[in-house]
């Protein structure tokens, strides 16, 4: 009985995890504000702004949440991230991670 319950819970977590995945199309729309510093995501306007295209989705989510919470301090990104909802963060991460980066993914 415990094995059945564990399997059911595992399936629930898998389904709910994929249901929470970001929407890259919505992220592209939201990313227009990011272009002022990060360019189109594949090439930045200034060499000290990071390239966002092709970054790992989980990494982008973590960094944006850290900027939002203040755990990661940056005078530019902190105020930008404060206004983002959880959905905005997931959508932005989905968009930028879906773009081609410098490393070719197999």
ABEGO torsion letter per residue (X at the ends): XAAAAAAAAAAAAAAAAAAABBBAAAAAAAAAAAAAAAEAGABBABAABBBABGBBAAAAAAAAAAAAAGABBBAAAAAAAAABBAAAAAAAAAAAAABBBABBBX
